[in-house]
Amino acid sequence: MRTFHNTLATTLVGLGMLVAASAQAQTYGPRDEGRRFNDGSRVECRKVEVANNARDQNRIAGTATGAVVGGLLGNQVGGGSGRKVATAAGAVAGGLVGRNVQGRNQERNGQRVVETRCERVYR
């Protein structure tokens, strides 16, 4: 029961910090462009080209495929406990390579959209 209370208290503290942080965060849109504040800062907007790869933004497919292939290749190396280490290392390395390959393909083949991004500038 004590563990439950500790977990609950930790969760509530974390949620409180998240709420406090989001209350301070301010977002600005194109209608705020040029708005000035008392501290001398102002809102500036600019157009940014953004890759819109909604299918697999976390690159899970490339990571998983690379990990499986890397694990299979690593399993071919060594014997005994060395084989286990090689399999694990191959899976990690393969996952990283697969994630990077998928990321490059998404950047090259992804749909591009232009968005207006606004931020508060302090000068």
Contact map, one row per residue, 1 for C-alpha under 8 A:
111110000000000000000000000000000000000000000000000000000000000000000000000000000000000000000000000000000000000000000000000
111111000000000000000000000000000000000000000000000000000000000000000000000000000000000000000000000000000000000000000000000
111111100000000000000000000000000000000000000000000000000000000000000000000000000000000000000000000000000000000000000000000
111111110000000000000000000000000000000000000000000000000000000000000000000000000000000000000000000000000000000000000000000
111111111000000000000000000000000000000000000000000000000000000000000000000000000000000000000000000000000000000000000000000
011111111100000000000000000000000000000000000000000000000000000000000000000000000000000000000000000000000000000000000000000
001111111110000000000000000000000000000000000000000000000000000000000000000000000000000000000000000000000000000000000000000
000111111111000000000000000000000000000000000000000000000000000000000000000000000000000000000000000000000000000000000000000
000011111111100000000000000000000000000000000000000000000000000000000000000000000000000000000000000000000000000000000000000
000001111111110000000000000000000000000000000000000000000000000000000000000000000000000000000000000000000000000000000000000
000000111111111000000000000000000000000000000000000000000000000000000000000000000000000000000000000000000000000000000000000
000000011111111100000000000000000000000000000000000000000000000000000000000000000000000000000000000000000000000000000000000
000000001111111110000000000000000000000000000000000000000000000000000000000000000000000000000000000000000000000000000000000
000000000111111111000000000000000000000000000000000000000000000000000000000000000000000000000000000000000000000000000000000
000000000011111111100000000000000000000000000000000000000000000000000000000000000000000000000000000000000000000000000000000
000000000001111111110000000000000000000000000000000000000000000000000000000000000000000000000000000000000000000000000000000
000000000000111111111000000000000000000000000000000000000000000000000000000000000000000000000000000000000000000000000000000
000000000000011111111100000000000000000000000000000000000000000000000000000000000000000000000000000000000000000000000000000
000000000000001111111110000000000000000000000000000000000000000000000000000000000000000000000000000000000000000000000000000
000000000000000111111111000000000000000000000000000000000000000000000000000000000000000000000000000000000000000000000000000
000000000000000011111111100000000000000000000000000000000000000000000000000000000000000000000000000000000000000000000000000
000000000000000001111111100000000000000000000000000000000000000000000000000000000000000000000000000000000000000000000000000
000000000000000000111111110000000000000000000000000000000000000000000000000000000000000000000000000000000000000000000000000
000000000000000000011111110000000000000000000000000000000000000000000000000000000000000000000000000000000000000000000000000
000000000000000000001111111000000000000000000000000000000000000000000000000000000000000000000000000000000000000000000000000
000000000000000000000011111100000000000000000000000000000000000000000000000000000000000000000000000000000000000000000000000
000000000000000000000000111110000000000000000000000000000000000000000000000000000000000000000000000000000000000000000110000
000000000000000000000000011111111000000000100000000000000000000000000000000000000000000000000000000000000000000000000111000
000000000000000000000000001111111000000000001000000000000000000000000000000000000000000000000000000000000000000000011100000
000000000000000000000000000111111000000000001000000000000000000000000000000000000000000000000000000000000000000000011100000
000000000000000000000000000111111000000000000000000000000000000000000000000000000000000000000000000000000000000000000000000
000000000000000000000000000111111110000000100000000000000000000000000000000000000000000000000000000000000000000000000000000
000000000000000000000000000111111110000001111000000000000000000000000000000000000000000000000000000000000000000000000100000
000000000000000000000000000000011111000001110000000000000000000000000000000000000000000000000000000000000000000000000000000
000000000000000000000000000000011111100001100000000000000000000000000000000000000000000000000000000000000000000000000000000
000000000000000000000000000000000111110111100000000000000000000000000000000000000000000000000000000000000000000000000000000
000000000000000000000000000000000011111111000000000000000000000000000000000000000000000000000000000000000000000000000000000
000000000000000000000000000000000001111110000000000000000000000000000000000000000000000000000000000000000000000000000000000
000000000000000000000000000000000000111110000000000000000000000000000000000000000000000000000000000000000000000000000000000
000000000000000000000000000000000001111111000000000000000000000000000000000000000000000000000000000000000000000000000000011
000000000000000000000000000000000001111111100000000000000000000000000000000000000000000000000000000000000000000000000001111
000000000000000000000000000000001111100111110000000000000000000000000000000000000000000000000000000000000000000000000001110
000000000000000000000000000100011111000011111000000000000000000000000000000000000000000000000000000000000000000000000111100
000000000000000000000000000000001100000001111100000000000000000000000000000000000000000000000000000000000000000000000111100
000000000000000000000000000011001000000000111110000000000000000000000000000000000000000000000000000000000000000000011110000
000000000000000000000000000000000000000000011111000000000000000000000000000000000000000000000000000000000000000000011100000
000000000000000000000000000000000000000000001111100000000000000000000000000000000000000000000000000000000000000001111000000
000000000000000000000000000000000000000000000111110000000000000000000000000000000000000000000000000000000000000001111000000
000000000000000000000000000000000000000000000011111000000000000000000000000000000000000000000000000000000000000111100000000
000000000000000000000000000000000000000000000001111100000000000000000000000000000000000000000000000000000000000111100000000
000000000000000000000000000000000000000000000000111110000000000000000000000000000000000000000000000000000010011110000000000
000000000000000000000000000000000000000000000000011111000000000000000000000000000000000000000000000000000000011110000000000
000000000000000000000000000000000000000000000000001111111000000000000000000000000000000000000000000000000100011000000000000
000000000000000000000000000000000000000000000000000111111000000000000000000000000000000000000000000000000000000000000000000
000000000000000000000000000000000000000000000000000011111000000000000000000000000000000000000000000000000000000000000000000
000000000000000000000000000000000000000000000000000011111111100000000000000000000000000000000000000000000000000000000000000
000000000000000000000000000000000000000000000000000011111110000000000000000000000000000000000000000000000000000000000000000
000000000000000000000000000000000000000000000000000000011111000000000000000000000000000000000000000000000000000000000000000
000000000000000000000000000000000000000000000000000000011111111000000000000000000000000000000000001001100000000000000000000
000000000000000000000000000000000000000000000000000000010111111100000000000000000000000000000000001000000000000000000000000
000000000000000000000000000000000000000000000000000000010011111110000000000000000000000000000000001000000000000000000000000
000000000000000000000000000000000000000000000000000000000011111111000000000000000000000000000010011111000000000000000000000
000000000000000000000000000000000000000000000000000000000011111111100000000000000000000000000111111000000000000000000000000
000000000000000000000000000000000000000000000000000000000001111111110000000000000000000000000010010000000000000000000000000
000000000000000000000000000000000000000000000000000000000000111111111000000000000000000000000110010000000000000000000000000
000000000000000000000000000000000000000000000000000000000000011111111100000000000000000000101111111000000000000000000000000
000000000000000000000000000000000000000000000000000000000000001111111110000000000000000001111111010000000000000000000000000
000000000000000000000000000000000000000000000000000000000000000111111111000000000000000000100110000000000000000000000000000
000000000000000000000000000000000000000000000000000000000000000011111111100000000000000000100100000000000000000000000000000
000000000000000000000000000000000000000000000000000000000000000001111111110000000000001011111110000000000000000000000000000
000000000000000000000000000000000000000000000000000000000000000000111111111000000000011111110100000000000000000000000000000
000000000000000000000000000000000000000000000000000000000000000000011111111100000000001001100000000000000000000000000000000
000000000000000000000000000000000000000000000000000000000000000000001111111110000000001001000000000000000000000000000000000
000000000000000000000000000000000000000000000000000000000000000000000111111110000010011111100000000000000000000000000000000
000000000000000000000000000000000000000000000000000000000000000000000011111111000011011001000000000000000000000000000000000
000000000000000000000000000000000000000000000000000000000000000000000001111111000010001000000000000000000000000000000000000
000000000000000000000000000000000000000000000000000000000000000000000000111111100110011000000000000000000000000000000000000
000000000000000000000000000000000000000000000000000000000000000000000000001111110110010000000000000000000000000000000000000
000000000000000000000000000000000000000000000000000000000000000000000000000011111110000000000000000000000000000000000000000
000000000000000000000000000000000000000000000000000000000000000000000000000001111111000000000000000000000000000000000000000
000000000000000000000000000000000000000000000000000000000000000000000000000000111111100000000000000000000000000000000000000
000000000000000000000000000000000000000000000000000000000000000000000000000011111111110000000000000000000000000000000000000
000000000000000000000000000000000000000000000000000000000000000000000000011111111111111000000000000000000000000000000000000
000000000000000000000000000000000000000000000000000000000000000000000000001000011111111100000000000000000000000000000000000
000000000000000000000000000000000000000000000000000000000000000000000000000000001111111110000000000000000000000000000000000
000000000000000000000000000000000000000000000000000000000000000000000010011011000111111111000000000000000000000000000000000
000000000000000000000000000000000000000000000000000000000000000000000111111110000011111111100000000000000000000000000000000
000000000000000000000000000000000000000000000000000000000000000000000010010000000001111111110000000000000000000000000000000
000000000000000000000000000000000000000000000000000000000000000000000110010000000000111111111000000000000000000000000000000
000000000000000000000000000000000000000000000000000000000000000000100111111000000000011111111100000000000000000000000000000
000000000000000000000000000000000000000000000000000000000000000001111111010000000000001111111110000000000000000000000000000
000000000000000000000000000000000000000000000000000000000000000000100110000000000000000111111111000000000000000000000000000
000000000000000000000000000000000000000000000000000000000000000001100100000000000000000011111111100000000000000000000000000
000000000000000000000000000000000000000000000000000000000000001011111110000000000000000001111111110000000000000000000000000
000000000000000000000000000000000000000000000000000000000000011111110100000000000000000000111111111000000000000000000000000
000000000000000000000000000000000000000000000000000000000000001001100000000000000000000000011111111100000000000000000000000
000000000000000000000000000000000000000000000000000000000000001001000000000000000000000000001111111110000000000000000000000
000000000000000000000000000000000000000000000000000000000000011111100000000000000000000000000111111111000000000000000000000
000000000000000000000000000000000000000000000000000000000011111001000000000000000000000000000011111111100000000000000000000
000000000000000000000000000000000000000000000000000000000000010000000000000000000000000000000001111111110000000000000000000
000000000000000000000000000000000000000000000000000000000000010000000000000000000000000000000000111111111000000000000000000
000000000000000000000000000000000000000000000000000000000010010000000000000000000000000000000000011111111100000000000000000
000000000000000000000000000000000000000000000000000000000010000000000000000000000000000000000000001111111110000000000000000
000000000000000000000000000000000000000000000000000000000000000000000000000000000000000000000000000111111111000000000000000
000000000000000000000000000000000000000000000000000000000000000000000000000000000000000000000000000011111111110000000000000
000000000000000000000000000000000000000000000000000010000000000000000000000000000000000000000000000001111111110000000000000
000000000000000000000000000000000000000000000000001000000000000000000000000000000000000000000000000000111111110000000000000
000000000000000000000000000000000000000000000000000000000000000000000000000000000000000000000000000000011111110000000000000
000000000000000000000000000000000000000000000000000000000000000000000000000000000000000000000000000000001111111000000000000
000000000000000000000000000000000000000000000000001110000000000000000000000000000000000000000000000000001111111100000000000
000000000000000000000000000000000000000000000000001110000000000000000000000000000000000000000000000000000000111110000000000
000000000000000000000000000000000000000000000000111100000000000000000000000000000000000000000000000000000000011111000000000
000000000000000000000000000000000000000000000000111100000000000000000000000000000000000000000000000000000000001111100000000
000000000000000000000000000000000000000000000011110000000000000000000000000000000000000000000000000000000000000111110000000
000000000000000000000000000000000000000000000011110000000000000000000000000000000000000000000000000000000000000011111000000
000000000000000000000000000011000000000000001111000000000000000000000000000000000000000000000000000000000000000001111100000
000000000000000000000000000011000000000000001111000000000000000000000000000000000000000000000000000000000000000000111110000
000000000000000000000000001111001000000000111100000000000000000000000000000000000000000000000000000000000000000000011111000
000000000000000000000000001100000000000000111000000000000000000000000000000000000000000000000000000000000000000000001111100
000000000000000000000000000100000000000011110000000000000000000000000000000000000000000000000000000000000000000000000111110
000000000000000000000000000000000000000011110000000000000000000000000000000000000000000000000000000000000000000000000011111
000000000000000000000000000000000000000111000000000000000000000000000000000000000000000000000000000000000000000000000001111
000000000000000000000000000000000000000110000000000000000000000000000000000000000000000000000000000000000000000000000000111
